[in-house]
Amino acid sequence: MTTVLHRTPSLPAVTGRTATALALLFLGSAFGPGPQPAAAAPASPAVHCAPQVITAGEEATCSFQLPEPATITATMEGPDRLPIATLANGQQRPAGTVSLTWNGRDDSGAPVPDEAYGVNIEFVWPDGSTGRTAAWAQATDSRLPVSLNVTEKEDSVLLSFTLPEPARVRILAGIQNGGPLLRTILPGVPQAAGPHQLRWDGLDDTGHVQVNALPGWGATITATPLPAGVVIVQDNGGDYLSYSQQQRGNAQAARTSQGARPTVRGAGTPRFTVLGQPAGARTAQGATPVRQPLAGEAPVPASGIFDLTVLIDKTYQDIFDQTRFETVIFIDGKRFDEEENAFSPYTYRLDTRRLANGPHLVTINQVGLTGEIGSYSFTLDVRN
């Protein structure tokens, strides 16, 4: 048994332009206060929800203090600001403590997928002024100081960590020192405060490469704190991205009054497939061969110019279209080439004559400017 403490590789390395853009994206602006009204409206109260984690059949209570009577409208929203459930609709409440309960279901009565959901409350005060407090408006891009303990067993890898507060957690595994991401173990999943432990089979995202058997492998963790007015739903299953798209109906409905639909920064895994075929190859009948997915147990024979076509999964296309991505190509754990402005479908013409004959592990990473990252690996058997 081997125990490894605090592995923190950079997965994957990004170009200077990407790093700069990421840094600028996360910077905020502060402006001094403008002229103050003669009589300011009451400040929107802070909301706290407990318990912060619920499972099927449980309820969470979100409470806040009203400094004076108000008419309130409250909804639970997904991390992309999609309204999920109505908790109060134009209710008049007296000054004092207001408590609203939520049972982890949407307005249709269906259980929502596992995710974090935030409360959004709008106030109308007695003088007609309005206010609003929204959990996701309090979200930050700060990182919690969390260490990952990695223990290699005979048939699996044990990962453990402790969160000082509820957070969205992402765990990645791959080759250290600028090598590729090979497995997204946790894709930005909301987790409760306290100790956590999970078991990983050691395989890459395609299920064919034993990551922890490769030289220089490592795993890293990032944890982004969740705001107080958020409830984490667990054990319901489901996929929030698919649920959100279904609720919105179509791409046009996915737009808000503020413009493009918000996404969950740094969460999720871009799902994609890589198809391959010799460039310009023809069958005996003269037809172009059907391109096949490259991931599999057996190495794929390749010679000369070999086309690699990247296809983003349709359920992720909306986010892919809204966020700038890079396609980064690694061969045998080292950066080989990249396309700074990724698109789908994208065909990369790999000149296998630049490689020695024999098997080579090829990994393609899709890297988004807001932290999304996905991988796809396969083995080419070069025969020139």
C-alpha positions as a Markdown table, in Angstrom:
| # | Residue | x | y | z |
|---|---|---|---|---|
| 1 | Met | 0.0 | 0.0 | 0.0 |
| 2 | Thr | 1.3 | 3.4 | -0.9 |
| 3 | Thr | 0.2 | 6.7 | 0.6 |
| 4 | Val | 0.7 | 10.0 | -1.1 |
| 5 | Leu | 0.0 | 13.3 | 0.6 |
| 6 | His | -0.9 | 16.7 | -1.0 |
| 7 | Arg | -0.5 | 15.9 | -4.6 |
| 8 | Thr | -0.9 | 19.2 | -6.5 |
| 9 | Pro | -0.1 | 18.9 | -10.2 |
| 10 | Ser | -1.0 | 21.5 | -12.7 |
| 11 | Leu | -3.5 | 19.9 | -15.0 |
| 12 | Pro | -3.2 | 20.8 | -17.8 |
| 13 | Ala | -0.8 | 23.7 | -18.4 |
| 14 | Val | -2.4 | 26.5 | -20.3 |
| 15 | Thr | -1.0 | 29.2 | -22.6 |
| 16 | Gly | -0.1 | 32.6 | -21.4 |
| 17 | Arg | -3.1 | 34.1 | -23.1 |
| 18 | Thr | -5.4 | 31.6 | -21.5 |
| 19 | Ala | -3.9 | 32.2 | -18.0 |
| 20 | Thr | -4.2 | 35.9 | -18.5 |
| 21 | Ala | -7.8 | 35.7 | -19.6 |
| 22 | Leu | -8.7 | 33.4 | -16.7 |
| 23 | Ala | -7.2 | 35.9 | -14.3 |
| 24 | Leu | -9.1 | 38.9 | -15.8 |
| 25 | Leu | -12.3 | 36.9 | -15.9 |
| 26 | Phe | -12.2 | 36.4 | -12.1 |
| 27 | Leu | -11.3 | 40.1 | -11.3 |
| 28 | Gly | -14.2 | 42.3 | -10.0 |
| 29 | Ser | -14.6 | 46.0 | -9.9 |
| 30 | Ala | -15.5 | 48.2 | -7.0 |
| 31 | Phe | -17.1 | 51.6 | -7.3 |
| 32 | Gly | -17.7 | 54.3 | -4.7 |
| 33 | Pro | -21.3 | 54.9 | -3.5 |
| 34 | Gly | -23.3 | 57.4 | -5.5 |
| 35 | Pro | -25.6 | 60.0 | -4.0 |
| 36 | Gln | -27.6 | 58.6 | -1.1 |
| 37 | Pro | -31.4 | 59.0 | -0.9 |
| 38 | Ala | -32.9 | 61.0 | 1.9 |
| 39 | Ala | -34.5 | 57.8 | 3.3 |
| 40 | Ala | -32.9 | 54.5 | 2.3 |
| 41 | Ala | -35.0 | 51.4 | 1.9 |
| 42 | Pro | -34.4 | 48.6 | 4.4 |
| 43 | Ala | -31.4 | 46.4 | 3.5 |
| 44 | Ser | -32.3 | 43.0 | 2.0 |
| 45 | Pro | -31.8 | 40.5 | 4.9 |
| 46 | Ala | -29.4 | 37.6 | 4.8 |
| 47 | Val | -30.9 | 34.2 | 4.3 |
| 48 | His | -29.6 | 31.0 | 6.0 |
| 49 | Cys | -30.8 | 27.5 | 5.1 |
| 50 | Ala | -30.6 | 24.4 | 7.4 |
| 51 | Pro | -29.9 | 21.7 | 7.0 |
| 52 | Gln | -27.7 | 22.5 | 4.1 |
| 53 | Val | -27.9 | 19.0 | 2.7 |
| 54 | Ile | -31.1 | 17.1 | 2.2 |
| 55 | Thr | -32.0 | 13.7 | 0.7 |
| 56 | Ala | -35.3 | 12.2 | -0.6 |
| 57 | Gly | -38.1 | 12.9 | 1.8 |
| 58 | Glu | -36.3 | 15.6 | 3.8 |
| 59 | Glu | -36.9 | 19.3 | 4.0 |
| 60 | Ala | -34.8 | 22.4 | 4.4 |
| 61 | Thr | -35.9 | 25.6 | 6.1 |
| 62 | Cys | -34.6 | 28.9 | 4.8 |
| 63 | Ser | -35.0 | 31.8 | 7.3 |
| 64 | Phe | -34.4 | 35.5 | 7.4 |
| 65 | Gln | -35.3 | 38.6 | 9.5 |
| 66 | Leu | -37.7 | 41.2 | 8.2 |
| 67 | Pro | -37.0 | 44.6 | 9.7 |
| 68 | Glu | -40.5 | 45.7 | 8.9 |
| 69 | Pro | -43.5 | 44.2 | 7.1 |
| 70 | Ala | -43.0 | 43.3 | 3.4 |
| 71 | Thr | -44.6 | 41.5 | 0.5 |
| 72 | Ile | -42.2 | 38.6 | -0.5 |
| 73 | Thr | -41.8 | 36.3 | -3.5 |
| 74 | Ala | -39.3 | 33.5 | -3.0 |
| 75 | Thr | -38.1 | 30.8 | -5.4 |
| 76 | Met | -35.4 | 28.1 | -5.3 |
| 77 | Glu | -33.0 | 28.4 | -8.3 |
| 78 | Gly | -30.5 | 26.1 | -9.9 |
| 79 | Pro | -26.8 | 27.2 | -10.2 |
| 80 | Asp | -27.6 | 28.6 | -13.7 |
| 81 | Arg | -30.4 | 30.7 | -12.2 |
| 82 | Leu | -33.2 | 28.5 | -13.5 |
| 83 | Pro | -36.3 | 28.8 | -11.2 |
| 84 | Ile | -37.0 | 25.4 | -9.7 |
| 85 | Ala | -39.7 | 25.8 | -7.0 |
| 86 | Thr | -41.9 | 28.6 | -5.7 |
| 87 | Leu | -41.7 | 29.0 | -1.9 |
| 88 | Ala | -43.8 | 32.2 | -1.6 |
| 89 | Asn | -45.7 | 34.2 | -4.2 |
| 90 | Gly | -46.6 | 37.7 | -3.2 |
| 91 | Gln | -47.1 | 36.9 | 0.4 |
| 92 | Gln | -47.5 | 39.6 | 3.0 |
| 93 | Arg | -45.4 | 39.0 | 6.0 |
| 94 | Pro | -45.0 | 41.0 | 9.3 |
| 95 | Ala | -41.7 | 42.1 | 10.7 |
| 96 | Gly | -39.7 | 39.4 | 12.4 |
| 97 | Thr | -38.5 | 35.9 | 11.5 |
| 98 | Val | -39.7 | 34.4 | 8.3 |
| 99 | Ser | -39.1 | 30.7 | 7.6 |
| 100 | Leu | -39.8 | 29.0 | 4.3 |
| 101 | Thr | -39.5 | 25.2 | 3.7 |
| 102 | Trp | -38.4 | 23.3 | 0.6 |
| 103 | Asn | -38.7 | 19.6 | 0.1 |
| 104 | Gly | -36.2 | 19.1 | -2.8 |
| 105 | Arg | -38.9 | 19.0 | -5.5 |
| 106 | Asp | -39.7 | 21.4 | -8.3 |
| 107 | Asp | -43.1 | 23.1 | -9.0 |
| 108 | Ser | -44.4 | 20.0 | -10.8 |
| 109 | Gly | -43.7 | 17.8 | -7.7 |
| 110 | Ala | -40.8 | 15.9 | -9.3 |
| 111 | Pro | -37.6 | 15.4 | -7.3 |
| 112 | Val | -34.8 | 17.6 | -8.6 |
| 113 | Pro | -31.4 | 16.2 | -9.6 |
| 114 | Asp | -28.4 | 16.2 | -7.2 |
| 115 | Glu | -27.0 | 19.7 | -7.2 |
| 116 | Ala | -26.9 | 22.9 | -5.1 |
| 117 | Tyr | -30.0 | 25.2 | -5.2 |
| 118 | Gly | -30.1 | 28.7 | -4.0 |
| 119 | Val | -33.0 | 30.8 | -2.6 |
| 120 | Asn | -33.9 | 34.1 | -4.4 |
| 121 | Ile | -36.2 | 36.5 | -2.5 |
| 122 | Glu | -37.8 | 39.7 | -3.8 |
| 123 | Phe | -39.2 | 42.3 | -1.3 |
| 124 | Val | -41.7 | 45.1 | -1.6 |
| 125 | Trp | -41.5 | 47.4 | 1.4 |
| 126 | Pro | -44.4 | 49.5 | 2.8 |
| 127 | Asp | -43.2 | 52.7 | 1.0 |
| 128 | Gly | -43.3 | 50.8 | -2.3 |
| 129 | Ser | -39.5 | 50.4 | -2.6 |
| 130 | Thr | -38.2 | 47.0 | -3.6 |
| 131 | Gly | -35.2 | 44.8 | -2.6 |
| 132 | Arg | -33.8 | 41.5 | -3.6 |
| 133 | Thr | -31.5 | 38.9 | -2.1 |
| 134 | Ala | -30.2 | 36.0 | -4.2 |
| 135 | Ala | -27.9 | 33.2 | -2.9 |
| 136 | Trp | -26.0 | 32.9 | -6.2 |
| 137 | Ala | -25.3 | 36.6 | -6.2 |
| 138 | Gln | -23.1 | 35.9 | -3.1 |
| 139 | Ala | -21.1 | 33.2 | -4.9 |
| 140 | Thr | -17.4 | 33.8 | -5.1 |
| 141 | Asp | -14.4 | 32.3 | -6.9 |
| 142 | Ser | -12.3 | 32.0 | -3.8 |
| 143 | Arg | -10.7 | 28.7 | -3.0 |
| 144 | Leu | -10.8 | 26.9 | 0.4 |
| 145 | Pro | -7.5 | 25.5 | 1.8 |
| 146 | Val | -8.2 | 21.8 | 1.3 |
| 147 | Ser | -5.6 | 19.0 | 1.0 |
| 148 | Leu | -6.2 | 15.7 | -0.8 |
| 149 | Asn | -4.9 | 12.5 | 0.7 |
| 150 | Val | -4.3 | 9.8 | -1.9 |
| 151 | Thr | -3.9 | 6.1 | -0.9 |
| 152 | Glu | -3.2 | 3.5 | -3.6 |
| 153 | Lys | -4.7 | 0.1 | -2.9 |
| 154 | Glu | -4.3 | -3.1 | -5.0 |
| 155 | Asp | -7.5 | -2.6 | -7.0 |
| 156 | Ser | -8.4 | 1.1 | -6.4 |
| 157 | Val | -7.3 | 4.5 | -5.2 |
| 158 | Leu | -8.7 | 5.9 | -2.0 |
| 159 | Leu | -9.2 | 9.7 | -1.9 |
| 160 | Ser | -10.0 | 11.6 | 1.3 |
| 161 | Phe | -10.4 | 15.3 | 2.2 |
| 162 | Thr | -12.1 | 17.5 | 4.8 |
| 163 | Leu | -14.1 | 20.6 | 4.0 |
| 164 | Pro | -14.2 | 23.4 | 6.6 |
| 165 | Glu | -17.6 | 24.6 | 5.0 |
| 166 | Pro | -19.9 | 23.5 | 2.2 |
| 167 | Ala | -18.3 | 23.8 | -1.2 |
| 168 | Arg | -18.3 | 22.8 | -4.8 |
| 169 | Val | -15.5 | 20.2 | -5.2 |
| 170 | Arg | -13.5 | 19.3 | -8.2 |
| 171 | Ile | -10.9 | 16.4 | -8.2 |
| 172 | Leu | -8.8 | 15.9 | -11.3 |
| 173 | Ala | -6.2 | 13.2 | -12.1 |
| 174 | Gly | -3.5 | 13.2 | -14.8 |
| 175 | Ile | 0.2 | 13.7 | -15.5 |
| 176 | Gln | 2.0 | 16.3 | -13.4 |
| 177 | Asn | 4.3 | 19.1 | -14.6 |
| 178 | Gly | 2.2 | 20.3 | -17.5 |
| 179 | Gly | 0.9 | 16.9 | -18.6 |
| 180 | Pro | -2.7 | 16.1 | -19.6 |
| 181 | Leu | -5.8 | 15.7 | -17.6 |
| 182 | Leu | -6.9 | 12.0 | -17.8 |
| 183 | Arg | -9.8 | 11.7 | -15.4 |
| 184 | Thr | -12.3 | 14.0 | -13.8 |
| 185 | Ile | -13.1 | 12.2 | -10.6 |
| 186 | Leu | -15.4 | 14.9 | -9.2 |
| 187 | Pro | -16.6 | 17.5 | -11.7 |
| 188 | Gly | -17.4 | 20.4 | -9.4 |
| 189 | Val | -19.9 | 18.5 | -7.2 |
| 190 | Pro | -21.5 | 20.3 | -4.2 |
| 191 | Gln | -20.4 | 18.7 | -0.9 |
| 192 | Ala | -21.3 | 19.3 | 2.7 |
| 193 | Ala | -18.8 | 20.4 | 5.4 |
| 194 | Gly | -16.8 | 17.7 | 7.1 |
| 195 | Pro | -14.7 | 14.7 | 6.1 |
| 196 | His | -15.2 | 12.9 | 2.8 |
| 197 | Gln | -13.8 | 9.7 | 1.3 |
| 198 | Leu | -14.3 | 8.2 | -2.1 |
| 199 | Arg | -12.9 | 5.3 | -4.0 |
| 200 | Trp | -11.7 | 5.6 | -7.6 |
| 201 | Asp | -10.9 | 2.7 | -9.9 |
| 202 | Gly | -7.8 | 4.5 | -11.3 |
| 203 | Leu | -9.1 | 4.5 | -14.9 |
| 204 | Asp | -9.2 | 7.5 | -17.2 |
| 205 | Asp | -12.4 | 9.1 | -18.5 |
| 206 | Thr | -12.7 | 6.6 | -21.3 |
| 207 | Gly | -12.3 | 3.6 | -19.0 |
| 208 | His | -9.3 | 2.1 | -20.8 |
| 209 | Val | -6.2 | 3.7 | -19.4 |
| 210 | Gln | -4.9 | 2.9 | -15.9 |
| 211 | Val | -3.9 | 6.4 | -14.8 |
| 212 | Asn | -2.3 | 5.5 | -11.5 |
| 213 | Ala | 0.0 | 3.1 | -13.4 |
| 214 | Leu | 1.5 | 5.9 | -15.5 |
| 215 | Pro | 4.8 | 7.6 | -14.4 |
| 216 | Gly | 4.3 | 11.1 | -13.0 |
| 217 | Trp | 0.6 | 10.7 | -12.3 |
| 218 | Gly | -1.1 | 12.8 | -9.6 |
| 219 | Ala | -4.4 | 14.1 | -8.4 |
| 220 | Thr | -5.4 | 17.6 | -7.3 |
| 221 | Ile | -8.5 | 19.2 | -5.6 |
| 222 | Thr | -10.1 | 22.6 | -5.7 |
| 223 | Ala | -13.0 | 23.6 | -3.4 |
| 224 | Thr | -15.1 | 26.7 | -4.0 |
| 225 | Pro | -17.3 | 27.7 | -1.0 |
| 226 | Leu | -21.1 | 27.8 | -1.4 |
| 227 | Pro | -23.2 | 30.8 | -0.1 |
| 228 | Ala | -25.3 | 30.5 | 3.0 |
| 229 | Gly | -28.7 | 30.5 | 1.2 |
| 230 | Val | -28.0 | 27.3 | -0.6 |
| 231 | Val | -29.4 | 23.8 | -0.1 |
| 232 | Ile | -27.5 | 20.7 | -1.4 |
| 233 | Val | -29.7 | 17.9 | -2.7 |
| 234 | Gln | -28.1 | 14.4 | -2.6 |
| 235 | Asp | -29.1 | 10.8 | -3.5 |
| 236 | Asn | -31.8 | 11.8 | -6.0 |
| 237 | Gly | -29.6 | 11.0 | -8.9 |
| 238 | Gly | -30.1 | 12.6 | -12.3 |
| 239 | Asp | -28.1 | 15.0 | -14.3 |
| 240 | Tyr | -28.7 | 18.7 | -13.7 |
| 241 | Leu | -27.4 | 19.9 | -17.1 |
| 242 | Ser | -30.0 | 17.6 | -18.9 |
| 243 | Tyr | -32.7 | 18.6 | -16.5 |
| 244 | Ser | -32.0 | 22.3 | -17.0 |
| 245 | Gln | -32.1 | 22.0 | -20.7 |
| 246 | Gln | -35.4 | 20.0 | -20.6 |
| 247 | Gln | -37.0 | 22.6 | -18.3 |
| 248 | Arg | -36.0 | 25.5 | -20.6 |
| 249 | Gly | -37.3 | 23.7 | -23.6 |
| 250 | Asn | -34.9 | 25.0 | -26.3 |
| 251 | Ala | -31.9 | 27.1 | -26.8 |
| 252 | Gln | -34.0 | 30.3 | -27.3 |
| 253 | Ala | -35.7 | 29.8 | -24.0 |
| 254 | Ala | -32.3 | 29.4 | -22.4 |
| 255 | Arg | -31.6 | 33.2 | -22.8 |
| 256 | Thr | -32.4 | 35.5 | -19.9 |
| 257 | Ser | -33.1 | 39.2 | -19.7 |
| 258 | Gln | -29.4 | 39.6 | -18.9 |
| 259 | Gly | -28.3 | 37.9 | -22.1 |
| 260 | Ala | -26.7 | 34.4 | -22.4 |
| 261 | Arg | -27.8 | 31.8 | -19.9 |
| 262 | Pro | -25.4 | 31.8 | -16.9 |
| 263 | Thr | -23.3 | 28.7 | -16.4 |
| 264 | Val | -21.7 | 27.1 | -13.4 |
| 265 | Arg | -18.2 | 28.4 | -13.4 |
| 266 | Gly | -15.6 | 25.7 | -13.2 |
| 267 | Ala | -18.1 | 22.9 | -12.9 |
| 268 | Gly | -19.0 | 20.1 | -15.2 |
| 269 | Thr | -17.1 | 18.0 | -17.6 |
| 270 | Pro | -17.2 | 18.7 | -21.4 |
| 271 | Arg | -18.2 | 15.3 | -22.9 |
| 272 | Phe | -16.9 | 14.6 | -26.3 |
| 273 | Thr | -15.8 | 11.8 | -28.7 |
| 274 | Val | -12.8 | 11.6 | -31.0 |
| 275 | Leu | -13.2 | 9.8 | -34.3 |
| 276 | Gly | -10.3 | 8.7 | -36.5 |
| 277 | Gln | -9.4 | 7.6 | -40.0 |
| 278 | Pro | -6.5 | 7.9 | -42.4 |
| 279 | Ala | -6.7 | 11.2 | -44.3 |
| 280 | Gly | -8.2 | 10.7 | -47.7 |
| 281 | Ala | -8.6 | 6.9 | -47.1 |
| 282 | Arg | -10.9 | 5.0 | -49.5 |
| 283 | Thr | -12.3 | 1.5 | -49.5 |
| 284 | Ala | -12.1 | -0.9 | -52.4 |
| 285 | Gln | -15.5 | 0.5 | -53.6 |
| 286 | Gly | -14.2 | 4.1 | -53.5 |
| 287 | Ala | -16.3 | 5.2 | -50.5 |
| 288 | Thr | -14.8 | 7.1 | -47.6 |
| 289 | Pro | -14.6 | 4.7 | -44.6 |
| 290 | Val | -16.8 | 5.4 | -41.6 |
| 291 | Arg | -15.0 | 7.1 | -38.9 |
| 292 | Gln | -15.0 | 5.2 | -35.6 |
| 293 | Pro | -14.5 | 6.3 | -32.0 |
| 294 | Leu | -10.8 | 5.7 | -31.1 |
| 295 | Ala | -11.1 | 4.9 | -27.3 |
| 296 | Gly | -10.8 | 1.2 | -26.7 |
| 297 | Glu | -8.6 | -1.6 | -25.4 |
| 298 | Ala | -6.7 | -2.3 | -28.6 |
| 299 | Pro | -4.3 | 0.2 | -30.2 |
| 300 | Val | -5.6 | 1.7 | -33.5 |
| 301 | Pro | -3.2 | 1.3 | -36.5 |
| 302 | Ala | -2.1 | 4.6 | -37.9 |
| 303 | Ser | 0.3 | 5.8 | -40.6 |
| 304 | Gly | 1.0 | 9.0 | -42.6 |
| 305 | Ile | -1.6 | 11.7 | -42.0 |
| 306 | Phe | -4.2 | 10.5 | -39.6 |
| 307 | Asp | -7.4 | 12.6 | -39.0 |
| 308 | Leu | -8.7 | 13.1 | -35.5 |
| 309 | Thr | -12.2 | 14.6 | -35.4 |
| 310 | Val | -13.5 | 16.0 | -32.1 |
| 311 | Leu | -17.3 | 16.0 | -31.6 |
| 312 | Ile | -18.8 | 17.7 | -28.5 |
| 313 | Asp | -21.8 | 15.8 | -27.0 |
| 314 | Lys | -25.0 | 17.6 | -27.9 |
| 315 | Thr | -26.0 | 18.0 | -24.2 |
| 316 | Tyr | -22.9 | 20.1 | -23.6 |
| 317 | Gln | -23.1 | 22.1 | -26.9 |
| 318 | Asp | -24.8 | 25.1 | -25.4 |
| 319 | Ile | -22.1 | 25.7 | -22.8 |
| 320 | Phe | -19.4 | 24.9 | -25.3 |
| 321 | Asp | -20.9 | 27.6 | -27.6 |
| 322 | Gln | -21.0 | 30.2 | -24.8 |
| 323 | Thr | -17.5 | 29.7 | -23.4 |
| 324 | Arg | -14.2 | 29.9 | -25.2 |
| 325 | Phe | -12.4 | 26.5 | -25.2 |
| 326 | Glu | -9.0 | 25.3 | -26.3 |
| 327 | Thr | -8.3 | 21.9 | -27.7 |
| 328 | Val | -5.0 | 20.6 | -26.4 |
| 329 | Ile | -3.3 | 17.5 | -27.8 |
| 330 | Phe | -0.9 | 15.4 | -25.7 |
| 331 | Ile | 1.2 | 12.4 | -26.9 |
| 332 | Asp | 2.8 | 10.1 | -24.3 |
| 333 | Gly | 2.0 | 12.6 | -21.5 |
| 334 | Lys | 3.6 | 15.6 | -23.2 |
| 335 | Arg | 2.0 | 18.6 | -24.9 |
| 336 | Phe | 2.1 | 18.1 | -28.7 |
| 337 | Asp | -0.1 | 20.8 | -30.2 |
| 338 | Glu | -3.2 | 22.9 | -29.6 |
| 339 | Glu | -6.1 | 24.8 | -31.2 |
| 340 | Glu | -6.7 | 28.0 | -29.2 |
| 341 | Asn | -10.2 | 28.6 | -30.5 |
| 342 | Ala | -11.9 | 25.2 | -30.3 |
| 343 | Phe | -15.1 | 24.4 | -32.2 |
| 344 | Ser | -17.1 | 21.3 | -33.0 |
| 345 | Pro | -16.7 | 19.3 | -35.1 |
| 346 | Tyr | -12.9 | 20.0 | -35.2 |
| 347 | Thr | -10.5 | 17.8 | -37.3 |
| 348 | Tyr | -6.9 | 17.7 | -36.4 |
| 349 | Arg | -4.5 | 16.3 | -39.0 |
| 350 | Leu | -1.9 | 14.3 | -37.0 |
| 351 | Asp | 1.3 | 13.6 | -39.0 |
| 352 | Thr | 2.3 | 10.3 | -37.5 |
| 353 | Arg | 5.6 | 10.5 | -39.3 |
| 354 | Arg | 6.7 | 12.9 | -36.5 |
| 355 | Leu | 6.4 | 9.9 | -34.1 |
| 356 | Ala | 8.5 | 6.8 | -33.7 |
| 357 | Asn | 6.9 | 3.5 | -34.9 |
| 358 | Gly | 5.0 | 1.7 | -32.1 |
| 359 | Pro | 2.2 | 2.5 | -29.6 |
| 360 | His | 1.6 | 6.0 | -28.4 |
| 361 | Leu | -0.9 | 7.2 | -25.8 |
| 362 | Val | -2.8 | 10.2 | -27.3 |
| 363 | Thr | -4.9 | 12.4 | -25.0 |
| 364 | Ile | -7.1 | 15.3 | -26.1 |
| 365 | Asn | -8.2 | 17.9 | -23.5 |
| 366 | Gln | -10.9 | 20.5 | -24.0 |
| 367 | Val | -10.1 | 23.4 | -21.6 |
| 368 | Gly | -12.7 | 26.2 | -21.0 |
| 369 | Leu | -11.8 | 29.7 | -19.8 |
| 370 | Thr | -14.2 | 29.3 | -16.9 |
| 371 | Gly | -12.6 | 26.2 | -15.6 |
| 372 | Glu | -14.5 | 23.4 | -17.5 |
| 373 | Ile | -12.1 | 20.6 | -18.6 |
| 374 | Gly | -12.7 | 17.2 | -20.2 |
| 375 | Ser | -10.4 | 14.5 | -21.6 |
| 376 | Tyr | -10.4 | 11.6 | -24.1 |
| 377 | Ser | -7.6 | 9.1 | -24.5 |
| 378 | Phe | -6.7 | 6.4 | -26.9 |
| 379 | Thr | -3.6 | 4.5 | -28.2 |
| 380 | Leu | -2.3 | 4.7 | -31.7 |
| 381 | Asp | 0.0 | 2.1 | -33.1 |
| 382 | Val | 2.2 | 4.0 | -35.6 |
| 383 | Arg | 3.3 | 2.0 | -38.6 |
| 384 | Asn | 5.2 | 4.1 | -41.1 |
